[in-house]
Structures are given as C-alpha cells and as structure tokens.
Amino acid sequence: MRSRGGFRRGAPPPVPRLLPLFLAIAFAASCTEAVPPKPSPSRDVDAAPKLARDASAILLQFSAYDYGLAGALGGEKTRLVAPVRYGTIVRASAKSISAFTSNVLAATLDRSGPIRERLVPLADGLADLAKDAGAYADGGDPATFARVISGVTAGWERLRDLSAVVAKDDALQNTIARGTSFVVTPKSATRATVTAGPYASLTDASQALRAMGSPLNATVTQASPFVVRLGPYVDRPAADTASAELAKQGVTSVVTDAESYTFTRSGPVPDAELWREPSRVQEIRGTSRKLAVSGDGSWLVAGGDDGYAALFDPSGALRALPQSYAGMSVLAFADDARFFAAGGQVVNFLAVPSGQVVGSGMRFTGAATQIMFVPTTRAFVAASRGPTGDAAGGPGLIGGRAPDGAPLGGPFPILTPAAGAQIASSDAGDVYIGTTSGGAYDIEVLRPGRDADPRPVARITGVGRALAVDRAAKLAAVITDRGTFRFALADPKSLVRIAGAVRDIAFAPDGTLYVMDQASLAAIGADGAVKWTAPLVDGRRLVAARRAVVLDGGDRLLAFAPTDGAADELGAGGTITDMTMSRDGRVIGAIVDTRRAVLFTLP
C-alpha cells in the first residue's frame, strides 16, 4: 500500500544519489581546513627596529641643538649654542643622515609593506632636514632655521608612525617622548633688513663687518654670496637710517622688507644632550689667564697678569675683585669654598665672598708653580722653584697653610732643590713630593699636621717632570727625562716603564692612568693593561674628571669616554689659555680668548 506521497508506510526514504558525493566533498573540505596554510615569507623591512633607533638619535640631537640655538638667538643666558657651533654640529649630523638614508635604501630594496611605507618618507624627510640645516649653517637665515624646526617636528611624527608598526621598543618610545618635549616655536613678522655686499670672500665680508663697528644685529653669510646682513629693524625708516650711516662709510647697501623671525623655547632643559656645550659662560676680565672652580663647580675665580682675581658666585655675580702685586700663577679653592688661594711669588688666602685677605701669605723665592688643597687634612700646599731654577741660584720651596691662611708649622716650609718640586695628594690626606737631585728623582710622603718630616717612598733614575698619585694611594706614576713609569706605592719594586717621556699624566678616580703625549692619549687600567689609545693632533694639557679631557692644540677640548676612548669635542669656541676641573669631576672649566670662563658639566 502506498502513501499519498508514493512510498510505502514504514519503509526508509531513499538516499539521493548526489548525497554521498556531497558528504565526501564536505569531509575533504573539513580535512583541508584542519591543515594550516603554509605562511609566505615577509616582504617588509627586517632592519626597521635599528633604523628607527638610529633616526631617533639623529632627531634627538637636532631637537636639543635647536633648543640651544633658539636660546642664543633669543638672548637667553643658559644652555646656549652659538650659530657657528650649531653649524659644526649639523654638518656632522649630515654625515649621519647620509649613512641613515643609504641604510634605508639598502634595507627597503625589493621590500613592501606598512613598515617600508613609513620608513622611506622618514628617510626622505631627514635628507631634506640635512639640506635645510646646512643652508642655515652657511647663511644664517632665520627663515631657514624655521624650516629646520618644522622638519624636526615632521620627523618626530613620521618616527611615531613608524614605531606603531614595528616591535614594541620602550627605549624608542622614551626617546620620542624626550625629543618632543624640547619645544622651539618660530614666530614671523615683516621687518626691514639691510644687506651690504656681496664681497669676494668670507674674509672680505668679515673685514667689512669690523669696519662697520661689528654691530650686534649683524651676521655674515658663511657661503657665497658673501654678504653682511643687519637687522631686522622695527620699521623701514630705522633700516633706511642704518643704510644711510653705512653710505657715509662708503658701504653700499640695500634695504629690503622680509619676514623676521623670533624663536622661543619651552619644556625641560636638554642637559644630557647638550653636555658638549657650555653649561655656563661667564664674562671675565680681558687679561685673565688662570681659572679655579669650587669643589662642586658653582663658584669660580679667574686671575690675570695684572694681579686681579675676579670671584663669581653661582649666579654669575661678581662678588670680589682683590689685587696682588704680581701676575697670577696659581689659584685654588678650599674644599668647602669658604676660602681661596691666589698669587704668584706671594700666595695670599682670601675669604669667600668678601675677597678679604685672611691669615698670612706664603712668600716664595720664585713664582709658585703648583698649588692644591688636600681635603682630608684641610691644607693648602704650594711649591715653587728657586729664584733662577739653577742650583747656584738658591733652593725651591714648599709651603703649607690652613684654609684660613694660618701657618701649619713643621715640616713647612720645606726646602727643595733649585728645580723645585712636583706635588700630589691622596684622599687619605697624604702629600707626595717629587724632587730631583744627583741625577735621580726622589718621591717622599708626609701627612700635614702629623708628620714632622717627609718619609722616602721611591727613587727613580732621571730628572723628574711630573708626579701623579691615585686617590686611593695605591698607585703612582712619574714622568722623567728617561720615560714614564708606574708603580704600586706599597711596592716600589713594581716600577715599570710604560712609555717614553710623555707630556702629561693623570689618574681617574677608579685608578685608570691616562698618559698623554703630543699625538695620543692612552688609558691604562688599574691592572696595568692598556684599555684603549686615541689619536691627538697636539696634546697640551690633561685632566682626569668623569672623562679624560685634553686640550688638543690651542682651541680644541676633547672629552674621552672611559670605556672605549670615543672622543667628543666640547664647544669652547675660541683660544684656550687655561683649563681646570672641579674636585668631584663633574665640571670642566676653561679660559677662552682671555675674556670668558666656559664651564661644561660632564655626564
């Protein structure tokens, strides 16, 4: 019997003929989905994380130096970068940008993806930034500097976009945050400018500027065409008046209306990034040749051939200007900066801040050659040669005084051979004395206030030239005419010759010995192994602060990294006649062009 549908009741319905095929296909599909697809190789940029960090370093330097230049252009007093120094830095940065763009080109070749899409515009923008910065360095045009600022801002935005598609990098994000916190803002207005020239050369343009009286509002372009620009002026009549005054001097000039820019800055001070630039510039007397800074680098005193000692407080105010009867050959502060010593053949002791003479001075037979303050035993110790330096001319002398100029008594004064003595001290308060007699260099030690006479330490063949002792009183080094030697103070037999007769030596606080010759600086670890050697052009002076700092030639201060000897030039900006350091090693001071003291705070 059939149902209405044509099938017998109770019989199973027939299976359609295509169903087994559908089931087979479904099963095969399920099996295929269970196997993950084989990934295709990435076509994006693998080196992007490092390239991003390289770009951040370039932009961070630009941000910091833009901040410093804006301060200088705005007439501020601290953390400034002069236009000439800015030019030096951005020209060096152009090389870094060129290397960066070459690396990006190589890394993005035959690549595609979101990283490449962000990396290429970043490289192109940095290349444009290098051009604008170079143009400003050559011409000093404020409008060009405004473009540099805009280029840096755009660079940070592109780098931020790039950082969003590379692996998370906290260091990169911190650099972006720090760099963008240094804000420089240009503002423009139409002002009149006077342009004289062009001149045949930069020298001719500079001479023309001097003939004009070197007005403060004048600049000379550093690339052709060489012109002198004066202004901007508040209005056209003021510029016309200035042009008329130049005409009276026979100088032809043109008055033009152009965009005038002012620059303001805000945000945190980029101390860490601008450590190569002066943390303080102090105008001093034009005859200054000697400089001393207090233990923390906040007070400074500058002395000159005219016998004046100019004392400046941490704010830069002149607090005292005492005068002696002879030129300054030595200057030093006591450890707490309550007193300082100054003088030549007569060394006086003066109170801070009054500059009043206290105690009794030390009179030498010749000008004092060296002075130091020994904090632990709280004593000034100074040395001089004999009147002529010849044996027949009389002995040299070592004197000692308390901070307030009170005489210390025995064993001071100590007579020395006519050639005088070299002195050094340790943190323990011991004073080491090196003198030459009978063709040998004798090293002795005493503790002021405790020892009645110096005790012998070592005897080295040759004529002594310099003596250095590390602060822990473990190691000593000497320079004689026979070479440079190093030895353990507890074992003079450990004496070893480490170099020829070099120009200068100094110990760092960690016991590293720096050995400077005319053409090189070497760092020798406390274990006696050479850590690194760096080239010099004309090494003249050396101090061992947080970094070894060398006066290389007459106008270059080089600071060397303790780990690998990498050199950074400090922006002194002139001829250097003296250099010194604070006892804590943080501050380096220099007399520049005999008329300003320049201080650098080392990282």
C-alpha positions in Angstrom: 0.0 0.0 0.0 1.4 3.4 -0.9 1.1 6.6 0.9 -0.1 9.8 -0.6 3.5 10.6 -1.4 4.0 7.4 -3.4 6.0 5.5 -0.8 5.0 2.6 1.4 4.4 3.4 5.0 7.2 2.2 7.3 9.9 1.9 4.6 13.0 4.3 4.9 13.2 7.1 2.4 15.6 6.5 -0.4 19.0 8.4 -0.3 19.5 10.8 -3.1 22.3 9.7 -5.5 24.3 13.0 -5.1 24.4 13.0 -1.3 27.4 10.6 -1.0 29.3 12.9 -3.2 28.4 16.0 -1.1 29.4 14.2 2.0 32.7 13.2 0.5 33.4 16.8 -0.6 32.4 18.1 2.9 34.7 15.6 4.6 37.6 16.5 2.3 37.0 20.2 2.9 37.0 19.6 6.7 40.3 17.8 6.4 41.7 20.6 4.3 40.7 23.3 6.8 42.4 21.3 9.6 45.8 21.8 8.0 47.1 25.4 8.4 48.2 27.2 5.3 51.9 27.5 4.8 53.0 31.1 5.6 54.6 33.1 2.8 57.8 34.9 3.7 57.5 38.5 4.9 58.3 41.2 2.3 58.6 44.0 4.8 61.8 45.6 6.3 63.6 43.4 8.8 66.1 46.1 10.0 63.4 48.6 10.9 63.9 48.5 14.7 67.5 49.5 14.5 66.8 52.1 11.8 64.1 53.6 14.0 66.5 53.9 16.8 69.1 55.5 14.5 66.6 58.1 13.4 65.6 58.8 16.9 69.2 59.6 17.9 69.5 62.0 14.9 66.3 63.8 15.7 67.1 64.0 19.4 70.3 65.8 18.7 68.5 68.2 16.4 65.8 68.9 19.0 68.4 69.6 21.7 70.6 71.8 19.5 67.6 73.7 18.1 66.7 74.4 21.7 70.2 75.8 22.4 70.3 77.9 19.3 66.9 79.3 19.9 68.1 80.4 23.3 71.2 82.1 21.9 69.1 83.9 19.2 66.6 85.0 21.9 69.3 86.4 24.2 68.9 83.9 27.0 71.7 83.1 29.4 71.9 79.3 29.9 72.2 76.2 27.8 73.1 78.2 24.6 74.5 77.1 21.3 76.2 79.7 19.2 75.3 79.8 15.5 78.9 78.9 14.5 78.9 75.9 16.8 75.4 74.9 15.6 76.8 74.8 12.1 79.6 72.5 13.1 77.1 70.1 14.7 74.6 70.0 11.9 77.4 69.4 9.3 78.5 66.4 11.3 74.8 65.3 11.5 74.5 65.5 7.8 77.0 62.6 7.6 74.9 60.6 10.0 71.8 61.3 7.9 73.6 60.3 4.7 74.5 57.0 6.2 71.0 56.5 7.5 69.4 57.1 4.1 71.9 54.7 2.5 71.0 52.1 5.0 67.2 52.6 4.4 67.8 52.4 0.7 69.5 49.0 1.1 67.0 47.7 3.6 63.9 48.6 1.6 65.1 47.3 -1.8 62.6 44.8 -3.2 60.6 45.1 0.0 56.9 46.1 0.6 54.6 46.5 3.5 53.5 49.1 6.1 57.0 49.4 7.6 58.5 50.3 4.3 55.7 52.8 3.6 56.6 54.7 6.7 60.4 54.3 6.6 61.0 55.7 3.2 59.3 59.1 3.9 61.2 59.3 7.2 64.5 58.9 5.4 63.4 61.5 2.7 62.4 63.9 5.4 65.7 63.6 7.2 67.6 64.2 3.9 65.6 67.5 3.5 66.3 68.4 7.1 70.1 68.0 6.5 69.9 70.3 3.5 68.0 73.0 5.4 70.3 72.7 8.4 73.3 73.0 6.1 71.8 76.0 4.4 71.3 77.7 7.8 74.9 76.9 8.8 76.1 78.6 5.6 73.8 81.6 5.5 72.4 82.2 9.0 68.9 82.9 7.5 66.3 82.8 10.3 63.6 81.6 7.8 65.8 78.6 7.1 66.1 77.8 10.8 62.3 78.0 11.0 62.2 75.3 8.2 64.7 73.2 10.2 62.4 73.3 13.3 59.4 72.3 11.1 61.4 69.5 9.6 62.3 68.1 13.1 58.7 68.2 14.1 57.7 66.3 11.0 60.5 63.9 11.6 59.2 63.0 15.0 55.7 62.5 13.6 56.9 60.1 10.9 59.0 58.2 13.5 56.0 57.9 15.8 54.0 56.5 12.9 56.9 54.0 12.2 57.1 53.0 15.8 53.4 51.9 15.7 54.1 49.1 13.2 57.4 47.7 14.5 58.1 45.6 17.5 57.4 47.4 20.8 60.5 49.3 21.9 60.3 51.1 25.2 63.7 52.8 24.7 62.5 54.2 21.3 59.3 55.5 22.9 61.2 57.2 25.7 63.5 58.9 23.1 60.5 60.1 21.2 58.8 61.4 24.3 62.0 63.2 25.4 62.8 64.7 22.0 59.3 66.1 21.5 59.4 67.6 25.0 62.0 70.2 23.8 59.7 72.7 22.1 61.0 75.5 19.8 58.5 77.9 18.3 59.2 80.3 15.5 57.2 83.5 15.0 57.4 85.7 12.0 56.7 89.3 11.2 57.6 91.6 8.3 60.6 93.7 9.2 63.2 95.7 7.2 66.7 94.3 6.7 69.9 96.0 5.5 72.2 93.9 3.2 75.7 95.0 2.3 77.8 93.2 -0.4 78.3 90.8 -1.9 82.0 90.5 -1.2 84.7 88.5 -2.9 85.3 86.2 0.0 84.3 85.4 3.6 87.4 87.3 4.8 86.4 90.4 2.9 82.9 90.3 4.3 84.3 89.8 7.9 86.6 92.8 7.4 83.7 94.9 6.2 81.7 93.9 9.3 84.6 95.0 11.5 84.8 98.3 9.6 81.1 98.8 10.4 81.9 98.5 14.1 80.6 94.9 14.4 77.0 95.8 15.3 75.3 93.2 17.5 72.4 92.8 15.0 74.8 91.8 12.1 75.6 88.4 10.6 77.9 87.3 7.8 76.9 84.5 5.4 79.4 81.6 5.5 78.9 80.6 1.9 78.8 82.5 -1.4 77.3 85.1 -2.0 79.2 86.6 1.0 77.1 89.4 2.4 76.6 91.3 5.7 73.0 91.4 7.0 72.0 94.0 9.6 68.6 93.8 11.3 65.8 93.2 11.5 64.7 96.8 12.3 61.5 97.8 13.9 60.4 99.7 10.8 61.6 100.8 7.3 62.7 104.3 8.5 65.1 102.7 11.0 66.6 100.5 8.4 66.9 103.4 6.0 68.8 105.4 8.7 71.2 102.5 9.2 71.8 102.2 5.4 72.5 105.9 5.3 75.1 105.6 8.0 76.8 102.9 6.1 76.8 105.1 3.0 78.8 107.7 4.9 81.4 105.0 5.5 81.5 104.2 1.8 79.5 101.0 2.1 76.8 100.3 -0.4 73.7 98.5 1.0 70.2 97.6 0.1 67.1 97.8 2.3 64.5 95.1 1.8 61.3 94.0 3.6 61.4 90.4 4.6 60.0 88.0 7.1 61.7 88.5 10.5 61.7 85.6 12.9 61.8 85.3 16.7 62.3 82.0 18.5 61.0 80.9 21.8 61.7 77.6 23.6 60.0 75.6 26.4 59.9 72.3 28.0 62.7 70.6 30.1 66.3 71.7 29.6 68.3 69.1 27.5 71.2 69.0 29.8 72.1 65.4 28.9 72.0 66.0 25.2 73.9 69.4 25.4 76.7 68.3 27.7 79.2 69.1 25.0 78.0 72.7 25.1 78.8 75.2 27.9 76.5 74.8 30.9 77.7 78.3 31.9 79.6 81.2 30.2 81.0 83.8 32.5 82.3 87.1 31.1 85.6 87.9 32.9 88.4 90.4 32.7 90.1 90.6 29.4 93.6 89.7 30.7 92.6 86.5 32.5 94.9 83.5 32.2 94.2 81.3 35.2 91.0 79.7 36.4 89.8 77.8 39.5 86.4 76.3 40.3 85.0 75.2 43.6 84.6 71.5 44.5 81.1 71.4 43.0 81.8 73.8 40.2 79.5 76.5 41.3 82.0 79.2 42.4 84.8 80.3 40.1 87.7 82.7 40.3 89.7 84.0 37.3 93.2 85.6 37.6 95.2 87.7 35.2 98.6 89.1 34.6 97.6 92.3 36.2 97.2 90.6 39.6 93.4 90.8 39.8 91.4 87.8 41.0 87.7 88.1 40.0 85.4 86.0 42.2 82.0 85.0 40.8 79.2 83.3 42.8 76.9 80.5 41.4 74.5 83.1 39.9 77.3 84.7 37.9 77.5 87.9 40.0 81.0 89.4 40.6 81.5 89.2 44.4 85.1 90.4 44.8 88.0 91.8 42.8 91.1 91.7 45.0 94.5 92.6 43.6 98.0 91.4 44.4 101.3 92.9 43.3 102.2 90.3 40.6 100.6 88.2 38.0 98.7 85.0 38.9 100.4 81.7 38.6 98.3 79.6 40.9 94.6 79.6 42.0 92.7 77.1 44.2 89.6 76.8 46.4 89.3 75.2 49.7 87.0 72.1 49.8 84.0 74.0 51.2 84.6 77.1 49.1 84.8 79.3 52.1 88.4 80.4 51.2 90.6 80.5 48.1 94.3 81.0 47.4 95.7 83.2 44.7 99.1 84.6 43.8 102.4 84.1 42.2 105.6 84.8 44.2 103.4 85.7 47.1 100.3 83.5 47.6 97.5 85.0 49.7 94.4 83.5 51.2 91.1 85.2 50.8 87.6 84.8 52.3 84.5 84.0 50.2 82.5 86.0 49.3 84.2 89.2 50.6 87.6 88.6 48.9 89.3 89.9 52.1 92.8 88.6 52.8 93.0 86.3 55.8 95.9 84.7 57.7 99.4 85.1 56.5 100.5 84.6 52.9 103.2 82.3 51.6 106.3 84.0 50.1 108.3 82.0 47.7 111.8 82.7 46.1 110.1 82.4 42.7 106.6 82.3 41.3 104.6 79.3 42.6 104.4 76.6 40.0 101.7 74.3 41.6 99.1 74.5 44.4 96.5 72.0 45.7 94.0 71.8 48.5 94.1 68.5 50.5 90.6 68.0 51.9 91.2 65.3 54.5 93.9 67.2 56.3 92.4 70.5 55.1 95.6 72.2 53.9 96.7 74.3 51.0 100.1 73.1 49.8 102.1 75.0 47.1 105.5 74.6 45.5 107.9 76.9 43.7 111.3 76.7 42.0 114.4 78.6 43.2 114.8 82.2 42.1 116.6 81.2 38.9 116.0 77.5 38.7 119.7 76.9 38.7 121.4 75.1 41.6 123.6 78.1 42.3 120.6 80.4 42.4 119.1 79.1 45.6 116.6 76.4 46.6 112.9 76.0 45.8 110.2 75.9 48.5 107.1 74.0 49.5 104.7 75.9 51.8 101.5 74.9 53.7 98.6 76.8 55.2 95.3 76.0 56.8 92.2 77.1 54.8 92.1 80.5 56.5 95.8 81.1 55.9 97.0 80.1 59.3 100.6 78.7 59.2 100.7 74.9 59.7 104.2 74.7 61.2 106.7 71.8 60.8 107.7 70.5 58.4 106.7 73.6 56.4 108.4 75.4 54.9 110.2 72.6 53.1 113.4 73.5 51.1 113.8 71.7 47.8 116.5 71.6 45.1 116.5 74.6 42.8 114.4 72.9 40.2 111.6 72.9 42.7 109.2 70.0 43.3 106.1 68.3 41.9 103.3 67.6 44.4 100.3 65.3 44.6 97.9 64.1 47.2 95.5 61.2 48.1 92.1 61.1 49.6 93.7 59.8 52.8 95.3 63.3 53.2 98.8 62.4 52.4 101.0 64.8 50.4 103.5 63.3 47.9 106.6 65.3 46.9 108.9 64.6 44.0 112.3 66.3 43.7 115.4 65.7 41.5 118.9 65.6 42.9 122.1 63.7 41.9 120.5 62.5 38.6 117.6 60.7 40.4 114.0 61.5 41.2 113.1 61.1 44.9 109.5 60.6 45.9 108.5 61.2 49.6 105.3 61.4 51.5 104.0 63.3 54.6 100.7 64.0 56.3 100.4 67.7 57.2 99.7 68.1 60.9 101.0 64.7 61.8 104.5 64.1 60.3 107.5 66.1 61.3 109.4 65.1 58.2 108.7 63.5 54.8 109.3 59.8 54.5 111.0 58.2 51.5 108.8 56.2 49.1 110.8 55.5 45.9 113.9 56.7 43.9 113.8 56.7 40.1 116.6 57.4 37.7 116.3 60.6 35.8 115.1 64.2 36.1 111.5 64.4 37.3 108.9 66.3 35.3 105.5 65.2 36.7 104.1 63.2 39.6 100.6 61.7 39.9 99.0 59.6 42.7 95.6 57.9 42.6 93.1 58.9 45.2 93.2 55.5 46.9 97.0 55.9 47.4 97.6 52.6 45.7 99.4 53.7 42.5 101.8 56.4 41.4 103.1 57.5 38.1 106.0 59.8 37.2 107.5 61.4 34.1 111.2 61.8 33.9 113.6 62.5 31.1 114.1 58.7 30.9 110.5 57.9 30.3 107.1 57.4 32.1 106.8 55.0 34.9 104.1 53.4 37.0 104.3 51.5 40.3 102.4 50.4 43.4 103.1 52.7 46.3 103.3 49.8 48.7 105.9 48.1 46.4 108.3 50.4 44.7 110.0 47.4 43.1 106.9 47.0 40.9 108.2 50.0 38.9 107.6 49.5 35.2 108.3 51.8 32.3 105.1 52.3 30.3 106.1 55.0 27.8 108.6 57.5 26.8 108.8 60.9 28.3 105.2 62.0 27.6 103.7 65.4 28.2 101.2 64.8 31.0 99.7 62.1 33.2 96.6 61.9 35.5 94.7 59.3 37.5 91.0 58.9 37.2 89.1 58.1 40.5 88.8 54.4 39.5 92.6 54.1 39.3 92.8 54.3 35.4 96.0 56.1 34.4 95.8 58.5 31.5 99.0 59.0 29.6 99.1 61.9 27.1 101.7 62.6 24.5 101.6 65.0 21.6 100.0 62.5 19.2 98.0 60.2 21.5 96.1 59.6 24.7 96.3 56.1 26.4 94.2 54.7 29.2 95.9 52.1 31.4 93.6 50.2 33.8 94.4 49.6 37.5 95.6 46.1 36.5 98.3 47.6 34.2 96.6 46.6 30.9 96.1 49.2 28.2 92.4 49.8 27.8 92.5 52.0 24.7 94.5 54.5 22.8 93.1 57.6 21.0 94.9 59.9 18.5 95.6 63.6 19.1 96.8 66.4 16.9 98.8 68.3 19.6 98.1 67.2 23.1 98.9 70.0 25.6 97.0 69.6 28.8 95.2 66.7 30.5 92.7 66.5 33.4 91.0 63.3 34.6 87.4 64.1 35.5 84.4 61.9 34.8 86.0 61.7 31.5 89.6 62.4 30.5 89.6 65.9 29.0 92.5 67.0 26.7 93.5 70.4 25.4 94.4 69.4 21.9 96.1 72.3 20.2 95.1 75.8 21.3 91.4 75.7 20.7 90.0 72.1 21.0 88.8 70.5 24.2 88.3 66.7 23.7 86.4 64.6 26.2 87.0 60.8 26.0 84.6 58.1 27.0 86.2 56.0 29.8 85.1 52.7 28.2 86.3 52.9 24.7 88.1 56.2 24.2 85.5 57.7 21.9 86.2 61.4 21.6 83.6 64.3 21.8 84.7 67.9 21.2 83.5 70.4 23.8 82.2 73.6 22.3 84.7 76.0 23.8 84.6 78.4 20.8 88.0 80.1 21.0 91.6 80.0 22.1 92.1 78.3 25.4 94.7 79.6 27.9 93.9 77.5 30.9 91.7 74.5 31.9 90.8 73.0 35.2 88.2 70.7 36.9 86.1 70.6 40.0 87.2 68.0 42.6 84.0 66.0 42.1 84.9 65.6 38.4 81.6 66.9 37.1 82.7 70.3 35.9 85.4 71.3 33.4 86.4 74.9 33.2 88.4 76.8 30.6 89.6 80.4 30.0 88.6 81.2 26.4 90.1 84.2 24.5 91.3 85.5 27.9 87.9 87.2 28.4 85.4 84.5 29.3 85.3 81.4 31.5 83.4 78.5 30.0 82.1 75.6 32.1 81.0 72.2 31.0 79.1 69.7 33.1 80.1 66.1 32.2 77.6 63.3 32.1 
